[in-house]
Amino acid sequence: MSTSFDVIVIGSGPGGYVTAIRAAQLGMKTAIVERDRLGGICLNWGCIPTKALLRSAEVYRNFQHAKEFGLSAEGVSFDAKAVVQRSRGVADRLSKGVGFLMKKHKISVIEGEARLEKGSAAPKVVVKGKDGKDAGYEAKHVILATGARAREIPAAGLKADGKRIWTYRDAMTPPEWPESLLVFGSGAIGIEFASFYAAFGVKTTVVELLDRVLPVEDEEISAFAKKRFEKEGMKLLTSTEAKSLKATATGVEAVVSNKGKEETLKASHAIVAVGITGNIENLGLEALGVKTEKGHIVADGYGRTNVAGLYAIGDVTGAPWLAHKASHEGIICVEAIAGSSPHPMIKERIPGCTYSHPQVASVGLTEAKAKASGREVRVGRFPFVGNGKAIALGEDQGMVKVVFDAKTGELLGAHMIGAEVTELIQGYAIAMQAEVTEHELMETVFPHPTLSEMMHEAVLDAYGRVLHV
């Protein structure tokens, strides 16, 4: 294998491998370094396998309601081991697919642990292989796509042991099935796992420090989600601080505090989902003087760090910690390196999705943030109960909400909760990217009967023209 490249990408998650493919498409001699499995955390231990788990939960949940659809499903049960095995099989299949793409685009795959040293045009990449030996590689441009991992708070006992106290990775391949579960953190990761285990009858309690679940979402969506999650059997403790968490001989024990009142919670297992921190250790960043902030690498809208020839994209650069954000950042970075003029990332236009039951999705500003920015807003809402397709699906609980600039008609944000909203949200994301106004959205023909009609109705509602409520 050659030791000299135009571009070396460190990390093969959805940020890294997409970046490498685009670099190869642009005619650059490209290599990618991976210490574990192609596809990174997202494909192997994150986005994809968790959705496979949640799909099993969705099918199992639907069986419980078979009678409502005129069907009979007697004695339905589940095999926890088989549920996990299916998830792992999905991840394995896609990891092999990434390997195929690397070969197709003639990208050199270097296996091992990378670190950076001072170089000429860009830092030198030194890779410790599985044999323990170092090999040096030179490139004109080095792109860090090393991702992130679950944050822990050891002082409060929020530190996984892999047995009773889990991170998301442990929760995906549980050493044993929990009888009851404490989930610390109600962001997307925490809520998805809470939703998964609750669907299979696990007594689940979610502990959230802030005053509402899914705290980054619009307040109305959070409030709606709380009611639905509670109906699914979850116990939700908001404005509640974890003071301590420890494993016992029979499970876990946590002391939590709500407005000064302490309570002891017990369960068989716990999941720590209190945030994410970038993988910036052992890369040699300190010696190079790479600027970092709060556990993440500082980079501009084109991925450039403060060190010549060194770039960073994806989770290692901070929020939002989303695979599609990482991929898009990588493409912007490489196209800028190639000399074209891509637009820098506009983070407000990145959609976010939570694959719980019900699903939650959003893009742009919440109503509160739009008002806080000094804008006069117009807000539209439409309930799932007013949509024929939602009723036919047996999924009539949900809401679509849109926020417009009252003066210009600019779509500032869209927020959804309910069936398949993680698929619907892209319609609003396209509208924001294309900078359409309320007029274009109202004049667009939406097919009937579809869930997407609610997107149209919510816009109409913002301007006093709603039809079906």
N, C-alpha and C positions, 0 to 999 in steps of 0.2 A: 504494500500500500504506500502511496505517496505520502510525504510528510509536509507538503506545501499546498496550500489551498487559497482560493479567493475568500471564501467564507467558511468559518467553523462555527457551528451551532452547538451549544452545550445544553443538553436536555432535549428529550424527544417526545414531550407531551404535545398536546394539540397546538401550542404555541410554537414549539421547536420544530416538529416535523413538517408543519405547514410552511414555516419560514424556510426550511431547507428545500422543500419542493419548489417554492416560488423563486428562490435563488438559482436553483438548477434551471428552471424554465427561462430565466433571464440570461442564461449562458455562463453562469459562474461555476467554477469548480468548487464543489461543496462537500463538506464532511459534517457528520453529526456525532456527538459523543453521548453515550447513555450508560449509566452505572448499573441499571437494573433491567427493565424490559421496555422495548419500543412501545410508544404510546403514553408513557409516563403515568402519573397518578390518575389523571382523568379517565383514561381508557381502561387501565388495569384495576384501579382502586377507588375511582370516584364516579364521574358522571355516568358512564355507561353501565357498570355492574350495579350501581344503586338503582338505575331505572329498570333493570331486569328484575331486581328484587321487588320494586314497587309495582311492577306489572303483575307479578305473582300475587301480591297482596290485593291488587285491583280485581283480578279474576276470582280470587277466593271470596272477596267481599261481594262480588256480583252473585256468586252462588247462594249467598245468604238471602238474597232477595229474589230468588228464582220464581217463587210463587206469585210475586207481583207481576211477572211477565207471562203468567200462564204456563209456567214450566215446573217440573218436579226434579229436585236434586236432593235425594235422601242420603243421610249419613255422610255428608261431605267432610273430609278431613284434609290435613296437610302433612307433608313429610319435610321437616325443616332442612334436613341434609340435602334432599333433592332440590329444594328451592335455592339453596346456596350453590349447589353444583351447577344448576342452570345458569346462574349469574356468572360463575367463573368461566363457564363454557363460552358465553357471549363475549367476555373480555378476552379470552384466549383467541377466539376467531378474529377479533378486530386487531389484536396485536400482530397477528400474522399478516393481516392486511397492510399494516404500516410497513412491515418488512418488505412486502411485495412492492409498495410504492417507492421505497428507497432504491430497490434494484432497478425499477422501471426508469427512474430519473437519474440513475448512475451516481447516487449519493453514497459516499464512503461512510460506513458505520463503524465507529470506533468504540469498543466496549471497555468500560473502566471508569475510574473516578478522576475527574478533571480538576486541575488547579491552574492558576495563572501566574506567570512570572513576567518580568520586564522584557519587552521585545523591541522591535524596530517600529514598523508601521502600526502594529497593534500588539497587545500582550501575547506572549508565547503561551501555548497551551501544552501542559504536561499531563499525560494521562497514565495513571497507575492501573495496569491491567490486572486481570484476575490471577495472573502468575506473580503479582506483587512487584513487577518491574515497571520502571518509568519509561515512557516514550515521549519525545518532544515533537510538536507540530507547529508550523508557522502559518499565518493567514494574514491577509490584508485587513480583514474585518472579523471580529469575534463577537458573537451574539449570545448573551446569557439568557437561557430560558429554563432556569433550574426549578421554577415553581415554588410551592409553599407547602407547609404542613400544619397540622392542628396545633393551635396555641395551647399551652398549659399554664396553670397558675399553681405552682407547688406550694406556695404559702397557705393556700386554702384547701390543699389536698386534691386540687383538680389536676391530677397527673395520672396518666393511665398506667396500669400494671399488666394489661393484656389478659388478665384472668377475670377479675370482678369489675374493674374500672377500665372502660374501653375508649379508644378513639374511634373515628368513623371506620378506620381500616379493620379494627377488631370486630366492630359491629357487623361488618359485611361477611365475615367468616367466623361467627361466634364459636368459641370453644365449647359452649353449651347453651342451650336455649334458655332465655331468662323466664322466670316466673313473674317477676315484676321488675320495673325499670325506672331509674331516675335519669332524666336527660337534662344536662346543664347547658343552657343556651337555646334560644328559640329562633335563631336564624334559619336559613334554608336547610343546612345540614342537620341541625338538631330536630327540626320539625319533620323533615323527610323520614328520619329514622324513627321518630316517635310515631308517625303515621303508619309506617311499615309494621312495627311491632304491635301497635294497638289493633291493627287489622286482624292479627292472628290471636287476639285475645289476651295479650300481655298487659297487665295493669301498669299503665304508663303515667308518670308525673313529669311535667316539664317545669324547670326552674329558670326564670328569666329575671335578670337584674333590672332591666328597664321596665317602664310602666305598661308595656303591651307586647304581645307576641308579634313575630315578624316585624320588628321595630323600624326597619328601613322602608316598609311599605306605607302607603297612604293610610291615614288613621281609620277611615271608614272600612277599608279592606281588612285591616288588622282586627277591628271589632267584629266584623262579619266572620272572619276566620276563627276567632276565639269561640264563638257560639257553635260553629260547625265542628271544630275539633273536640269541644266538650261533648257534643252529641255523639261523636265517634268513640267516646269513652275515655278521652284523655283528661287528666287533671292538670290545670295550668296555674302556676304560681308566679304572678308578675310582681314587679317592685320587690323582688326577693333576692337577697344576697346570700351566696354560699360562704359560710364561715369556716366550715371544715368538711372533709369527705375522707372516709377511710374504709378499707376493706375489713370485714370481720370473718369469723370462721364460717358463717352461714350466708354472708352477703355483703352489703355495703350499708354504711350509716352516715348520714349527713346532718349537720347542724346548719339551718338556714335562718335568716332574720328578715322579717317584714315589719318595717316601721318600728324597729327596736324590739319587737317581740320575736323571741327565738323559738324554733320548733325543731324537733328531731325527726328526720325522715329515714325510713328503712326500705330496702328493696334487695332483690337478689343480685342485681347488677346496675351499673351506671355508665352513661356515655358522656364524655366531656366534649362539648361542641361550642366553646366559648370564643372562637375566633381563629384566625390564621396568621402565621408569620412566615416570612420569606426564607427560602433556603440560601442563605448568604454565607454560611460558615464554611471554613476550610477550602475556600476558593482562592485565597491570596489577595482578597480585595483590600485589606488594610495596608499591605506593603505597597500596593499600587496607588493608594490614596483615593480609591473609589468612594464617592459620596453615598452614604446610606442614611436613612431616616426611619426610625421606629421599626427596625427589622426588615426594611425593604430598600432596594437600590433606587436611587433618584435618577430618572431619565426624562428627557423632554418628549414632545409629541411625536418624535420620529425615532424614539428608542435610544438616542444618544446619551451616554453618561458623560461625566466630566473628564474621562480619560480617553485620549485619542485612540480611535480604532476599536473601542469597546462599546457595545450596545447591550441593552437589557429590555426584555419584553415579557408580558404575561404576569402571573401571580407574584413573581419575585419583585415586581415594581409597585405592588400595592393594589388597593381596591379599584374597581370591583374585581373580585377573584372569580372570573368566569372564563371558561374555555374559549368561547367565541370572541371574547375581548382579546385574549392572548393571540389567537390565530390572526385576527385583523391587525393587531399591533405589529406582528411579525411581518405581514405583507407590506404594511406601510414602511417599516424599517428597511426592508430589503429593496423596495422600489426607490426609496430615497438614496440608498447606497448606489443603486444602478444609475442614478442621475435623473430620474423622472421627478415629477412634482406632485406627489400624493398629498391629499389633505391630511392634516394631523388628526388623531383620534378625538372625536367629540364624545366624551364619556356619558353625557346626558342622553345620548341617543342609543345607548347600549341596553337592549332589553334584558331583564332578569326573570328567571322562572324558578318556582318551587313546586316540585312534583309530589306534593302531599295529596290527601283527599279531604277537601277539594283542592284542586290545583290553584296556584296563585301566579300571576304574571304582571309585569309592569314595564313601562319605559318612560323616561323623562321625569319631569318634576311632579311631586305630590301637590295637592291643593295648598297645603300649608307652606311649602317651600316656594311655590309660585307667588303666593301673597306676600311672603317675607321678602321676596326679591323686588317688591314695590309695584308689581303688576296688578292691574284690574283684571279679574278673571271671570269667565263664564264656565259653569260646570254642568255637565250632562250625565245622567245615570239611566241605566236600563236593567231591570231585573230578569233573571233567567225564567222566572215564572210567567213572563209575558211572551216567551218564545216557544213556538210550536215544536221545533226540533228538540229543544231541551226537555219539554214535557214528554215527547215520544220516547226519548232516551231514558226517562225516569231520573233525570238530573235537573230538576227545576229549581234548585237552590244555588244562587250565585248572583253576580252583579258585574256590570261593565260601567266604568266611570271614566269620563274624559275631562280634561282641563284645557281651556283655550284662553288666549290673550283676547280680552274683550275689545281692544282697539284695533288689532291687526288681523284677528282670526287665526293666528298661528296656533298650531297644536302644541301645547307645552308638556302634556303628560297624558298617559292612559294607564288605567289600573283595573285589573280583572280578578275575579275569583269565581271558580266553578269548573265544570267539565271542559276539558280540552283547551283551556285558555292559554296554555303554554304553546299551542299551535297558532291560536288566533292572534297573539300579541304582535307577530311579525307584520301584520297588516298595518298597524299603527306605526311600527318602526320604519317601514317603508315610507309612510306618509310624512313622518318627521324628517327623514333623510331627503325626500324630494321637496320638502318645504311647501307642501300643499296647504291650503287654507280650508276653513269649514265649508266653503262653497263647493270645492272639488269633491270633498268627502260626501256632502249631501247629494251631489249630482251623480255620484257613482252608483251603478246598479249592483246590488248584492243579490246573490242567488237565493231562491226559496225552495224548500225549507232548509235553512242552515243556521248554525249557531252564529255565523258571522253577521247575520241580520241585526243582532244586538249591537254590534259595533256601529252600524248605521243609525239605529234608533237612539243610541246614546248621544251621538253627534246632533241628531235632530232635537233631542231633549234640551241640549245646551242652548238651542236657539228657539225654543218654544214651539217646535213642530213635531214632537213625538207622536207616533201613530197608534201604538198598541198597548198603551197603559192609560 
